[in-house]
Amino acid sequence: MKLIVKLFSSLPIIFLKQFRRFIYFLLCYIVCYRKEVIQENLSKSFPTKSKAEINQLYRKFTFHFSEFLLEYLVLFKGSKSFYEDNVQVEGWKDVQETVESGQHVIIAMGHQGSWEYAAVRLSQLFSIKMTGIYKKIKNPKTDKIVFDARSKFGLHLFEIKDSVKQMLRMRKEPAAHLFIMDQSPRKSQSKRWIKFLNQDTLILEGVEKMSKALNAKVFWLSVEKQDFAKYKMILKELESTNIMKACYDHLESDIQHQPETWLWSHRRWKIKKVGAC
């Protein structure tokens, strides 16, 4: 694994870019990567679209995902200047003012565009400690490679099981906390449902609960894809008292704007609401 990562991550972007159509062809026409899951998610989220339009969106998502996999390799070798040049930032002034006031900051986002690039770029920008939550990979060697790549510019990563405890310990030390908040929770983790993409959706409430516990200001982070390995981050303060609804409203708006760049391949709606049609 380490040798493969080292080999491919050392290639210039222009060379990695040449592989994207090959990866796309494999995923879309040979492997048919999670085709049923993706098409079901798309069909239920966009009920007015025709079968041809859903198939086109499936292909667009698969092409984006092919690029995402290749872009991910850059994570292991990308320099500070690479992220500065390839990830634009809008709305940073309001975040910086919050940091200077001594208040905690929470950045909420979904699995849209490249959340990996966004996390790395944010960790370069913050002058205070920035934390993120991660799920440990079973293979220890692979876990270390990915952990080191994500944290090399100062991102402090907490395992899921320890994250709440670790963040609460930082009450007296203003910090920034990144939440990728659109995961599918277990039934035991939440009882809160909202309408999201035309479907009853069980959600995690970590952003809202932690913002109250830390008296933190919450910002929504949109990530727009510009080109291969090029993204634009847009930060907006969430002033609503219903933080989770505001997060999902922004996420749905981002998805409507660039539907092919959300992670349609995960089983987001595997838990059904009792009594829902």
C-alpha positions in Angstrom: 0.0 0.0 0.0 2.7 2.5 1.0 4.7 1.8 -2.2 1.6 2.3 -4.4 0.7 5.6 -2.6 4.3 6.8 -2.9 4.5 5.9 -6.6 1.2 7.5 -7.7 1.3 10.5 -5.3 4.7 11.5 -6.7 3.2 12.0 -10.2 2.5 15.5 -11.3 -1.1 16.6 -11.4 -1.1 16.7 -15.2 -0.2 13.0 -15.3 -2.7 11.9 -12.7 -5.3 13.8 -14.7 -4.7 11.4 -17.7 -5.8 8.4 -15.7 -9.3 9.8 -14.9 -11.1 8.5 -18.0 -9.5 5.0 -17.5 -10.7 4.9 -13.8 -14.1 6.2 -14.9 -14.5 3.5 -17.6 -13.6 0.8 -15.0 -16.0 2.1 -12.4 -18.9 2.9 -14.7 -18.8 0.1 -17.2 -16.8 -2.8 -15.8 -17.2 -2.7 -12.0 -20.5 -0.7 -12.1 -19.5 0.7 -8.8 -22.5 0.8 -6.4 -24.8 1.5 -9.4 -28.0 0.3 -7.8 -27.4 2.3 -4.6 -26.5 5.5 -6.5 -29.4 5.3 -8.9 -31.9 4.6 -6.1 -30.6 7.6 -4.1 -30.7 9.8 -7.2 -34.2 8.7 -8.2 -35.7 9.3 -4.8 -33.9 12.6 -4.4 -35.0 13.9 -7.8 -38.4 12.3 -8.4 -39.2 14.5 -11.4 -36.2 13.5 -13.4 -36.5 10.9 -16.1 -34.6 7.6 -16.2 -32.3 9.1 -18.9 -31.6 12.1 -16.6 -30.9 9.8 -13.7 -28.5 7.7 -15.8 -26.7 10.8 -16.9 -26.3 12.0 -13.3 -25.0 8.5 -12.4 -22.3 8.9 -15.1 -21.5 12.4 -14.0 -21.1 11.3 -10.4 -18.9 8.4 -11.4 -16.7 10.6 -13.4 -16.4 13.1 -10.5 -15.7 10.2 -8.1 -13.0 8.9 -10.5 -11.3 12.3 -10.3 -11.8 12.4 -6.5 -9.9 9.1 -6.1 -7.0 10.5 -8.1 -7.1 13.8 -6.4 -6.9 12.0 -3.1 -3.4 10.8 -3.9 -2.2 14.4 -3.9 -3.2 14.5 -0.2 -0.1 12.5 0.6 2.4 14.8 -1.2 0.6 18.1 -1.6 2.6 21.1 -0.5 1.2 24.2 1.4 1.5 26.2 -1.9 -0.4 23.5 -3.8 -3.5 24.0 -1.6 -3.1 27.8 -1.5 -3.1 27.8 -5.4 -5.9 25.2 -5.9 -8.4 25.8 -3.1 -9.9 29.3 -3.2 -11.5 30.7 0.0 -14.5 33.1 0.3 -16.0 34.4 3.5 -12.9 33.9 5.7 -13.0 37.5 7.1 -16.1 36.7 9.3 -14.4 33.5 10.6 -11.2 35.3 11.4 -13.1 38.0 13.3 -14.8 35.2 15.4 -11.3 33.7 16.1 -10.0 37.1 17.2 -12.9 37.6 19.5 -11.9 34.4 21.4 -15.0 32.5 20.6 -15.1 28.8 19.5 -15.8 28.1 15.8 -17.6 25.2 14.3 -17.3 24.5 10.6 -20.1 22.3 9.2 -20.0 20.7 5.8 -21.3 17.7 3.9 -19.6 15.1 1.7 -19.6 17.5 -1.2 -16.7 18.2 -3.6 -13.5 17.3 -1.8 -14.0 17.4 1.9 -10.4 16.2 2.2 -8.9 19.2 0.4 -11.2 21.5 2.4 -10.0 20.1 5.7 -6.4 20.5 4.8 -6.9 24.1 3.5 -8.7 25.1 6.6 -6.0 23.7 8.9 -3.6 26.0 7.0 -5.7 29.1 7.6 -6.6 28.8 11.3 -4.2 30.4 13.8 -5.9 28.4 16.6 -6.1 24.7 17.2 -8.4 23.0 14.6 -9.9 19.6 15.3 -11.6 17.0 13.1 -13.3 13.6 13.7 -12.1 10.5 11.9 -12.9 6.8 11.8 -9.9 4.6 12.3 -8.9 2.3 9.4 -8.5 -1.3 10.4 -5.1 -1.8 8.8 -2.7 0.1 11.1 -0.2 0.9 8.3 -2.9 2.3 6.0 -4.4 4.2 9.0 -1.0 5.9 9.8 -0.5 6.9 6.1 -3.9 8.5 5.9 -3.7 10.0 9.4 -0.4 11.7 8.7 -1.6 13.0 5.4 -4.7 14.6 6.9 -2.9 16.1 9.9 0.4 17.3 8.3 -0.6 21.0 8.4 -1.8 20.9 12.0 -5.3 19.3 12.0 -5.9 17.5 15.3 -7.8 14.4 14.6 -10.0 12.7 17.3 -11.4 9.2 16.9 -15.2 9.1 16.8 -15.5 7.4 20.2 -13.3 10.1 22.0 -14.3 13.2 20.0 -17.0 14.6 22.3 -14.9 14.2 25.4 -11.8 15.7 23.7 -13.7 18.7 22.4 -15.4 19.4 25.8 -12.0 19.4 27.4 -11.1 22.4 25.2 -13.9 24.6 26.6 -11.4 27.2 28.0 -9.2 27.1 24.9 -10.9 28.6 21.9 -10.6 26.3 18.9 -12.1 25.4 15.6 -14.0 22.2 15.1 -14.8 20.6 11.7 -17.9 18.5 11.4 -18.8 16.5 8.2 -22.4 16.2 9.3 -24.3 14.2 6.7 -23.4 10.6 7.8 -26.1 8.1 8.4 -26.5 7.5 12.2 -27.4 4.3 13.9 -30.9 4.2 15.4 -29.4 4.4 18.9 -27.5 7.6 18.1 -30.5 9.8 17.1 -34.2 10.3 17.1 -34.3 13.4 15.1 -35.8 13.4 11.6 -35.9 16.1 8.9 -37.0 16.3 5.3 -33.9 16.2 3.1 -33.9 15.7 -0.7 -37.6 14.7 -0.6 -37.0 12.0 2.0 -37.5 11.5 5.7 -33.9 11.5 7.0 -32.5 10.5 10.4 -29.7 12.9 11.3 -26.9 13.4 13.8 -27.1 16.5 16.0 -23.4 16.8 16.9 -23.0 20.3 15.3 -26.0 21.8 17.2 -25.2 20.1 20.6 -21.5 21.0 20.4 -22.2 24.6 19.4 -24.4 25.0 22.5 -21.9 23.3 24.8 -19.0 25.4 23.6 -21.0 28.6 22.9 -19.5 28.4 19.4 -20.4 30.3 16.3 -21.3 28.0 13.4 -20.3 28.5 9.8 -21.5 26.5 6.8 -18.8 25.4 4.3 -19.8 24.9 0.7 -17.2 23.3 -1.6 -17.6 24.0 -5.3 -15.6 22.0 -7.9 -13.9 24.2 -10.4 -11.8 21.7 -12.3 -9.7 18.6 -11.6 -8.1 19.2 -8.2 -9.4 22.7 -8.1 -12.1 23.8 -5.6 -13.7 26.9 -4.1 -14.7 27.0 -0.4 -17.4 29.4 0.6 -18.0 30.1 4.3 -21.3 31.5 5.6 -22.3 32.1 9.2 -25.4 30.2 10.3 -27.6 32.6 12.4 -30.6 30.3 12.7 -31.6 28.9 16.1 -32.4 25.6 14.3 -28.8 24.8 13.4 -29.3 21.3 12.0 -32.2 22.4 9.7 -30.0 25.3 8.5 -27.1 22.9 7.8 -29.3 20.6 5.7 -31.0 23.5 3.9 -27.5 24.7 2.8 -26.4 21.2 1.9 -29.5 20.6 -0.2 -28.9 23.9 -2.0 -25.3 22.9 -2.7 -26.4 19.6 -4.0 -29.0 21.2 -6.3 -26.2 23.5 -7.6 -23.7 20.7 -8.3 -25.5 17.3 -7.8 -22.7 15.2 -9.3 -20.2 16.1 -6.5 -22.1 14.8 -3.5 -21.3 11.3 -2.2 -24.3 9.4 -3.7 -22.6 6.0 -3.2 -23.3 5.7 0.5 -26.5 4.3 1.9 -27.7 7.5 3.4 -31.4 6.4 3.8 -30.9 2.8 5.0 -33.0 3.6 8.2 -36.6 4.2 7.3 -39.0 6.3 9.4 -41.8 4.2 10.9 -45.1 5.0 9.3 -43.5 6.9 6.4 -44.9 6.2 2.9 
